[in-house]
Amino acid sequence: MLQRLRHAEIMRRVRLSGATSVRDLASQLGVSPSTIRRDLEVLDRDGTLRRVRGGALASVDTDADRPFAEVAAVDEQDKEAVAVRAAELVNDGEVVLLDIGTTTMRLARRLRGRRVTVVTSSLAVLDVLRSDPEVELLLLGGMVRRPYHSLVGVLTEAALSQVVADRVFLGVSGVRPDGQLVDTTLAEVPLKRAMIASAGQVVLLVDRHKFPGTGALRVCGPEDIDVIVTNEGADEVTLRNCAAAGAEVMLA
């Protein structure tokens, strides 16, 4: 891959995730870690990203550079497979919490026509289910975070404190090799923690590209997760560490 094309792809991935590691980029782009390190140094000097130990961070507010439609178009087949597998966990009559994200949006499509109650802070899930007469839909209040089609803030957290759900389907930016769940967006992390506290079962929905993954903010540890739904090909060491902490791993 030509250097300019590689740089463009690096920036695309950093903007989508907010942060990424040298190892992940080397694997995804099919080049050596040393090549990626040189690329990151060049991009850091240019001011297009911020080089950090082991990887890079977006140098601007990631909300401005993460349009939902662009994120939704990345790794579509893997996300769809995860959503299909996750839908099998839902029983009629259940109350389910759906986190924000492009994979939970796909799961919502799989719940159309089901006699379930869906509670969410995702405007994308609202768009999918708003006209379905079978699904009882509860939208959490809050401030609209337009780039990612979500509701955030103290009002959202207050509403979650009133919710008792059978299970939550959670998304994160990545899972570290030791099983720690991390995210890149400050406004979303408190909501993810509140969702975990409000549900009887915590189901993590993450495609294989997030094993291992990156993020500056800790959401929770692997001991807080009951089930992980991901794809064949997810990093085996990370999955083993999650399973050792008690999480059931389901591969799509």
N, C-alpha and C positions, 0 to 999 in steps of 0.2 A: 504494500500500500504506500502511495506517495505521501511524503511528509505532510503536505498541506491538507490532504484528505484525512490523514490520521489525526491531525490537529482539530479539524472540524468535527470528527467523530468523538474525540475526547471531550470537546466542549459541549457537544449535544448530550453526552451521557452525564457530565457533571451538572449541567443545567436541569436535567430530568430528575436526578437523584439528590442534588444539593451537595453531595460529597461522594467520593469514590476512592478506591485504593489502587496502588500501583499493581498489585497482584491481579485484581479484577480486570483492570484495563489491559494488562498484558495478555491475559487469557482470552478476553473478548475480541481483541484486535489481532491476535496471533503473532505478537512480537515479543521480544525479550523485556524483562523488567528494566534493564539498563536503558533500553530505547525509550520506554515510557518515562523514566526519570528525566532523561534529556528533554523530551517533549514538554514535560511539566515545568521544567526550569525556563524554557523559552516562553511558554504561555504565561508563566508568572511574571517574567520581566516585561512582557507586553501588557500586563494588567488585566488579562482576560480571565484569569482564575487565580486562586491563592494556593500556593504550594505549602503543604504541611507534611509533617513526618509520616511517611508511609502512603501518601496519596495527595489529594487536592480537594479544595472546597470552592464552590462558586463564589466569585468575588463581589456579586451583587445580590440583592434581595431575590431569593429563589422564587418567591411568589410571582414576581414579574416575568420570570422566564420558564414557568412550568404550566403552560396552558393545558387544560384537562384533555382536550382532544389529541394533543401531541403525545401525552403520556399514555393515553388509551391505545394508541397505535403501535406501541412498543411491545414486542413479545406476545402478540395477541393469542396465538395458539396455546401457549403455555398458560396464560391467564384463563382462557376459556376452559381448558381441561381441569384446572383447579376449581373453577366455579361449578362445573358439572359434578365433580366428586363431592364438593362441599354440600351441594343441594341434597344429596342423599342422606345427610345427617339430620335434616329438618323433618320433623313429624307434624302432621296436621294438628292444629290447635295450639301450637307452641307460640311463645312470644320470643322473637329473635331481634337482637340488636345488630345493625349493620353499620360498621365503621365507614368512613369515607374511603374513596379509592376506586381505581378502575376495575379491580377484580371483584370487589363487593358489588359494583354496579352490574357486572356480568352475573353474579349470583342472584341479584334481584330479578333479572330476566328469567332465571330458572324457577323463581317462586311465583311467577304469574299463574293465576288460576288456583292457587293453593289456599286453603282455609287456615291462614296463619296471621299473626299480628307482627308487623315489622315496625321497629322503632329505629330512627336514624337521624343523623345530622348531615346526611349527604343529599344535596339537591339533585345529584345525578340519579340516586335511588328514587327520589320523589318523582322525577320525570318518567322513570320506567314504570312505576306502580300507581301513579295518580289516578288513572282511569280504570283500574282493575277492581271490579265490585266484590271479588272474593277476599282480597287482602285488606285487612284492617291496617291502616297506615297512620303512624304517629310521628310527626315531624318535631324534633327538638328545636326550641327557639335559639336565638343568638344573633351575632353579627355575621353578615354574609362575607365570606372570603371568596371573592369572585373567581380568581384564577383557577381555584381547585374545587369549585362548586360545593362548598361546605359552609356549615354554621359553626362558629367558635365563640368562646368567651364565657363570662361568668353566668350568663343566662342559660347557656347550653349545659354548663356544669350543674347548675341548680336544678334544671329539668331532669338530668340524669339521676340525681339523688332520689327522685321519686319513682324510678323505674326498677322493676324486678323482672328480669328476663331469664328464660330458660338457657339461652346460650348467646354469646356474642361472637360475631365473625370479625376478626381484627386484622388490620393491615399495618405494616411497618415498612420503613425504608430498607431495613436489612437485619440479618441475624449474624452476630459475630461468631467466630469459631467456638467460643466458650458457651454459646447459647444465649448471650444477652441480646435482648431485642432493642434496637435503636431506631431513631427517627431523626429527620433533619429539620422539622418545622416546630418551632417553639409553641405556637398556638395550639397545635394538635395534641401534644404529649399529655397535658392534663386531662383531656377528654378521653384519650385511650385508657388512661389509668382509671378514670371514673367508669368507663364501660366495663372494664375488667371487674371492678368492685360491684357492679350492678347485675352480673350474670352468674348463673349457676355453673355454666361450662364456658371455657374460653377456647375458641378455635382460631388458630392463626392461619390466615390465607396468604401465602407468599409463593410466587413462582420460583423456579430453581435458580434464577439469576441473582436472587437475594441471599443465597447461601454460599459462602459467607457474604455479608453486605456491610455497608458503612453508614455512619450517622453519628452526629455529635451528641445526641441527647438520648439518655437511657429511658426506655419505656418500662421495662420490667425484666425479670430474670426468667430462665426456662422453667423454673419450678412453678411459675404462675400460669403456665400454659397447659391445657389438658390435651389438646389435639392439634397437630400440625398437618395441614393439607398443602402439599407441594408436588412438584413433578419428579419423575425419574431423572437422574442426572444432577440432583442437588448435592452439594458438597457432603460427602459421607462422614467426615470427621465432625462437622457441625451438627449433623442430624444425630450422630451417636451421642454427642454431649447433651443434646436436648432430650433424647430418649432416656439417658441415664438420670436425668433430673425428673423423670416421670411423665414426659409427654408421649402420647401415642402418635406415631408418624404414619400418615396415610399418603400413598403416592398415587398421583393421577396419571 
